């Protein structure tokens, strides 16, 4: 009991010490403890776009057809509002915001994973392999969870938080690979549904933008301030492109694959 | 090979590919994490203690030979 109390006290001291550290960057206010107007504006626009996706899907009768995609967007809106409440109530450097941010991110990543799996079901609908896709998704999720646990099991403190952040990041990479595999399937099966292609390509570009941003950030560490402007903007890309796909592209639209013209000699 | 085993094999292949990619990317990274959900400002990771060198463990007595036990 005493040991547990001691461990909790060390935990609290460590978090306070870490979050007391200054955090420079354009997205942050002058006192380093609150996000600046730019960060708030981008966040607000992003949340507005996520809500727009839901409105567009309902107006175009696509809410139930792409249920998991819309559930992910709805969860993102709810998470944004809750994060804003916690941030304004407890502050940017608070433990409450820190833990809520990473735990909600974990849930959102799992929802995005299932949304991506639902796109597999759409692509392979004619082959009637829904059961196998569900099995594959569960095996993949369990494997990622096991791998994440194996990585963090050496951590003596905050094992659960370590695990939550690790699995979020691992699922991000799994999602990245799955999107490219899905794009390969779209090309192989000569999928023609324009809206579905737009939704899949949007996720692919979204994941790739974050990966490229991370790589460039590490390559050019002296220009970190530029990337701090860019990273939150990338978060707006997915809701923007999905809203466009639901609003502008009808379900019946088809993309005819390009064909090579045979020129008679 | 049954279809179920093929699905499990494919899932494992995807997992191996993703974790290899992650290892390559993170090995060259600065310790930050990639999170791709919305535009909320990301707080620092709870265990990110900066890049300061780690001090030696207090109970590490170096490489001096150990004294034989008196009873032996």
Interface residues (C-beta under 8 A of the other chain):
Chain A: X14 X15 X18 X19 X21 X23 X27 X28 X35 X39 X42 X43 X45 X46 X47 X50 X76 X79 X80 X83 X84 X87 X92 X93 X97 X98 X99 X101 X102 X105 X108 X109 X112 X132 X135 X136 X137 X139 X140 X143 X144 X147 X155 X157 X158 X161 X162 X165 X168 X169 X170 X172 X173 X174 X176 X177 X178 X181 X206 X207 X210 X211 X214 X215 X217 X218 X221 X231 X232 X233 X234 X235 X236
Chain B: X3 X4 X7 X8 X10 X11 X12 X14 X15 X17 X18 X19 X21 X22 X25 X26 X28 X29 X30 X32 X33 X34 X35 X36 X37 X38 X39 X40 X41 X42 X43 X44 X45 X46 X47 X48 X49 X50
